[in-house]
Amino acid sequence: MLTRRELLSRAGGGMGMLALSSMLQSEGAANSTNVHLPANKAKSVIWLFMNGGPSGIDLFDPKPLLTKMDGKPFPGKIRTLFPYPGNIMKSPYEFRQYGESGQFVSSVFPRLAKHVDEITFLNACGSNEQNHVPACYVVNTGRQQVGAPNVGSWATYGLANEKRDLPEYVVMYDYRSAPEGGANLWSSGFLPAENQGTLFRSGKHPILHLKRPDGLSRSTQEAQLELLNWLNERSIERYSGVQQLEARARAFETAYKMQSSVPVLADLSSETAATLDQYGINDPKCKYFGAQCLLARRMVEQEVPFIQIYHGGYENNWDQHGDLVTGHAKNCYETDQPIAALLADLKQRGLLDSTLVIWGGEFGRAPVSQDKDGRDHNPYGFTMWMAGGGVKRGFRYGETDEFGYLPIQDSVSMPDLHATVLHLMGIDEERLTYQFGGREQTATNGLGRVVHEIIS
């Protein structure tokens, strides 16, 4: 027999345990095993995100009709973010064909132009968002709303790599400012927190709070870690199958290992002077992005699966509503040498075939002028490109109309892009699921298809 007080105490404790168990389990993974394809071509992804919206029709996809009709009204209706779009505007740059494949590149990318035979150009990419933040969400997650996992989170979740000396998904943003949307862009959403992007900052301490506190010896920290592991093991035994507890235990171990591995990784002093010069690190205008590209190559050598580098933040980005000729030229100068060096370095080291390099922004630019010499946003038909990692070399896929406005052939949506990236990494996107919101979620939820036409 229980007293009234004992009954209430036990009932309350029981309900508390049920609540705790519910919060910890939430809606867990449905399937992260048996999702691997027979062969994966890309062991790592380096995503070069040109924040703000680079203009494909001024960089990689020339449209002669824009030159012919320069200054004339656009025939028909055109959707732009801001009202009162101007007249048709020709590209301020000259185009030439390069390589055996004869791909077009404008004059502001002279070094990258030498590598077109390694690249697949996607000239008819499409989104459905005209403003920066939701458009960045679409490119990163496939959805306009906050809360969906980044494709990098899906990739690391699907790979389920047990190697934890370094983060599996790394993000580096522009040294001048973070992009609009901030950390939501590399969030793991409803996937486990261990799959979110780890932010690497410039400097000697790229990860905050990783350095051992002053006054704490290594032996004392190891003793603390042993105690935490023991406590976590007891919790895991009591609440078996709760993935969040297991992830928490692994996070402590990974952080401890990274105290040694991350400083070594971030130290570029071991690179040769020729390599540093190759990446443009001796040029003040491109040294920051060059250092990030070099660091990405070092991460690939350490088998980090997914790396994102943002060029351009809230300001100093590719969003040239006015003075496009100067703004895009500046951005291209800051990135041209580092990107060309990255492609050449990966190839020279035998890493390009197993590394997928992606270039692009959240949308492109309109064929009409704004503020006389700039361009408004165009998410309906824009250019991205991919190199290495199993895609075709010197290839062009997709086409927009003669104004570079709307896709007319072989369009690629952002869910299509995500499905293709995961496929190249050896992940069957349709079988990689996670239970959330009352259903089994996938990276594209049936909205994306693998673009087999670009795979070698």
N, C-alpha and C positions, 0 to 999 in steps of 0.2 A: 504494500500500500504506500502511496506517495502523499506527502503533505501537499497542501495547496501551493505553498511556496516552491517545493521541489518540482511539482507538475509544471508551473509557469516557467521556472528556470529552464527545465529540460525542453519544453516546447519552444521557448524563445531561442534557445541555443540551436535546436534543430532547424527552425525556420531561418536562423542566421546562416547556418551551414548550407542550407538549400540556396539561399540568396547568393552566398559567396560562390558556390559551385556554378550557379547560373551565370554570374558575372564573369567568372574566369573562362567558362566554356564558350559563352555567348553563342555564336553560330560558327562552328568550326569547319575545318577543311573536309571536303567530301572526297576529293581525289587529287593527290599530287604524285601518285606513283603510276607506273605503266602508261606514261604519257610520252615517252621518248621514242622518236623515230629511229629507224635502223641506222642512219648515219647523219651526223650533224656536220655542217660545213663550217659554221661560225662558232668558234669557242668563246669569242669576245665580241662585243659591240662598242664602238666609239661613236656617239651621236653628237655631231657638231651642230648646235642649235643657234641659228642666227636670229636672235630675238628682235622683233619689231616688224619683220616682213620684208625680206629681200626681193627685189624685182627680177623675176626670171626673164622677162622680156628685155631687160637691159643687161643681163649677164650671160645667159646660156641659150635663149630661145628667141632669136631675132625675128621680127615681123616686118618685112619690107613694106607692107601696106601702111604701117604707121608713118614711115618716112614719106610715102607718096601722099598721104592725106594729112600731114602735119598741119595743125592749126585749123582744121575743118571740124564741124560738129560731128559728134558720133551718130551714126545712123541707127535709129531705133532707141530703145530704152536701155539704160545702164544703171545698175544698183551700186551705190557707193555709201559709205558710212556717213559722210557729210553731204549736205544738200548742195545743189548748184555745181555739179561737176563741170569742168572746163572742156575745151576742145581736145581733139586727138593730139597726142604728144609723141614725137619720134624719140628714139633712144639717143641720149647725148654721147654714147660711146660707139666706137667702131668695132665690128665683128670680123673675125677671121676663122677659117677652118684649120683644125690641128689634127695631128696624128694620122695613122693609117685609116682610122674610122671617119675622119673628116668632120668631127664634131665642132660646132660653133662655140666660141668663147669670146667674150668682149675684151677690150684692151685693158681693163682694170684687173684682170686675173692672169697676168702673163706667165707666172710660175705654175699655177694650177693647170693652165692650158696644156702644159707638156705631159700631163698625166691622163688625158681624156681617154686613151686606149685602155685604161683600167676601170673606167666609170660606166655605169648604167644611168642615163638621165631619165627621170620620170617627169615628163613635160605636161602632164594633165592630172596633177594631184588636185583633190577637191576636199573642201570642208564646208561647213554651213554656218560659220560664225564670223562676223565682220569686226568684232572688237577684240582687243588683244588678250585679255584674261581668259574669257571663255574659249577663244580660239587656241590659246596655249594649252588649255585643258583638253581640247579635242585632239590636238596633235600628240599629247602625252598619254592620255587615257582613253581616247575615243569618245568621251562624253563631255557635254558642256558644263555639267554641274560639279561642284566640289564633292569629293568623297569616293571617287572611283580610283582604283589602283593604277599607277603608272605602268606602262608596258615593261619597264625595267623590273618592277616589283613582280609582275607575272613571270618574267623570265627567271629570276632568281628563285621564286617559289617553285617553279616547275623543275628547275635543275636540282634543287634540294642538295646543294653541295655541302659536304661535311668539312671542307677545308676552310678554316676560320681564322687564319693568320691576318687576313685583310678583309675589309668590307667587300661584299659581293656586288653592290650597286653604289657607285661613287658619283657625286655631282660636284662640278666646279663651275661657279658663275663668275661673271665679269667683276674685276677688282673694283670697279667704280660704283657699282650698285647691283642689288639682286634684281632679277626680272619681275615684272608685274605678275602677281599670282603667288610669288614667294614659294615657301616650302610645300604648299599644296600641289605644286607641279611635280614633285618627286615623292609624294606621299604614297604609302602602301595601301591607303584606303581601308577597305574591310579585310584585306589580307593581313597576316601576322606582321607585327611591328618590325620584326627582324628583316623584313623584305623592303623597308623604305630606303630611300637614298641616303647615303652618308655624305654630309657636306665636307668637302676639302677646301680649306681656305689657303690663301697664299701665306708664305712665311715659314718660320721654323716649326710652328705648332699648327699643322693643318686641321686637326680635330680638337675641338674645345674639350677641356676637362679630361684629356687623356693622359697628360703628364702626371707622374707620381707626385703628390704634394710634398713640399719641402718638409723635412723632418721625419718623413715616413720611410723607414728602411725597406729594402726589398724583402728581407725575411719577415718583417712585420706584415707587409702587404700580402705575402704568400700565406701567412697564418690566417689573416682575415678572409682571404679567398677560400681557404680550406673550410673555415667555419661556415661561410655562406654556401658553399657547395653541399656541406652536410645538412644544413637547414633546408636547402632547396630539394635535396634528395628525399628528406622526410616528407616534405609537402607533396612531391611527385608521387611517392608511395601512397599517401593518403588520398590524393585526388588523381588517380591514374587516368591517363588519356587526356588531361588538360594541357593542350599544346602551349598555352601562354606560359605556364610554369616551366616547361622544358625550354622554351625560347629564352626565358629570363635567365635560367642557369647558363645556357650557352653564351648569352650576351656578356655575362661577367667574365667568362673564360676568354671570349674573343677580345674584349677590351684589354685584358691583361696581356695577351699576346701582341696586340697592336701597339702597346707601349714600346716594344722593341722593333716591330716590323715597319710601322708607319714612318718614324724618323729616317730609317735607312732608305725607304722608298722615296721620300720627299727630298732627300739630299742629292742634288744634281752635280755635286762637286766631282763625282766619279766619272762623269761624262767627259769626253774629249773636247778640246777647244773647237775642233772642226764640227762636232755634233752641235754644240751650243750655237755656233755661228750659222749652221745649216738651218736651225729652227728660228733664227732671227732674234735670239736672246740678247745679242749685242746691239740691236736696234731698239731704241726707247719706245718707238711707236708700236712694235709688235712683240716685245719681249714677254709681256704678261701672257698673251694668248699662246705664244710660242712655248713658254715654260709649261703651260697646261697641256699642250699637245705632246710635249716630250714626256711629261709625267704620265699621260695616258699610255704612251708606248711602254713605259716602264711597268705600268699596271698590267698591260697585256702580257708582258713577260712573266709576271707573277700570277697569271691566270685569273685576273679579276674579270668576271663575265660581262658587266654592263657599266659603261662610263658615259656620262653626259657632260658636255662642256658648253656653257652658254656664253656667246659673245654678244655684248650689249645688255644693259640692265634697264632699269626704269627710265633712265636717260642714256644718252650716248649710244643709241641703238640704230637699227636699220629702218626706222619709221620716218622716212623722208617725205612728209607732206609738202615740203618746200625745199628748194635747192638740192634736188636729188643728185645732180652731177657731182657736187662737192661731197655730200654726205655718204653716198655709196662708194665713191672713190676712196674716201678715208677708211671706211669699214673694210673694203677689199684689201687695201694696203696692210691693215693690221692683221689680216687673216690669211692672205695669199701665200706668203712664204712659209708660215707655220704649217698650213694644210699640205702644201706641196712637199714639205720636209717629212711630214708624218707619213704620207703615202709612199715616198721614196724609201724612208727608213724601214717601214714595215716590210716592204717588198725585199729590200736588201737583206734583211734578217730572216726572210722566209716566213714572215708572220701575216702577210696580207691575205693569203688564201684562207686563213683561219680567223681573220678579223674583219668584221663587217663595219665599214665606215659609212655613216649617213650624214648628209648635209641638207639643211633646209630651215625654214622658219615656220611661223604659225599660219602664214598665208603669203600671197604675192602682192603685186601692185597693179592698179588699174591702167588701162591703155590711154586714159584721158588725163589731162593736167589738173592739178590743184595748186592754188597759190602761184599760178603761172609756170613754175618750174619744178613742181613736185608731183607725187602720185598718191591717190587714196588707196585704201585696202582693196584687195581682190582675193577672196577665199575660194572662188568658184573654179579657177583653173590656174595652177601655179606650178613651179618647178622645184623638185627636190632631186638629189642624186645619191647613189649608193656605189660603193667600190669594195672589192674583195669579198670575203666571206661566202663565196658560192654564187655571186651574181655574174651575169655576162659582162664581158669586157668590151669597151668601145661600142656600147649599145644605146639605142634611144627607144623609149617606149611611151606611147601616148602622144596626143596632139590636141592643142587648143585651136580655136578658130583663127582666122587671119588677123584678128586684132589682139590675140593673146588673152581673151576674156573668158570664154566658156569652153569646156572640153567638148571635142567632137569625136574623139576616138580613144579607146583604151584608157579610160579614166581610172584613177587609183584613189579610193577613199582612205581616210586615216585608219579605220578598222581593217581595210585590205592591207595597208602597210604593216600594221601590228601583226596580223596573221602571218604575213610573209616573213617578218623579222623572227618571230618565234619558230616558224618552220625551218628557217635557215640555221637556227640554234639547236635544231633537233627536237623541238617540242611540238607535240600534236595539240594545237590550241583548242580543238573541239573536245578533247578528252581531259584537258586540264581544267578542273572545276573547283569551285569553292562555295559552300553553302552559306548564303546570306540573303536576307530579305525574303525568306520563304521559298527560295528556289536555288538551283545550282547555277551559279554564275560562271561565265567564261570571260576571257579577255575581250571578246567581241560580241558575245551573246548572239551569235548567228548572223551578225551584220557584216563580217569580213570574210574575204576569200583570199587564199594564197595565190599570189600572182606568179604562177609557174612560168609564164612567158619570159620572165627576166632571170630565171635561175639557170645556171650553166649546167 
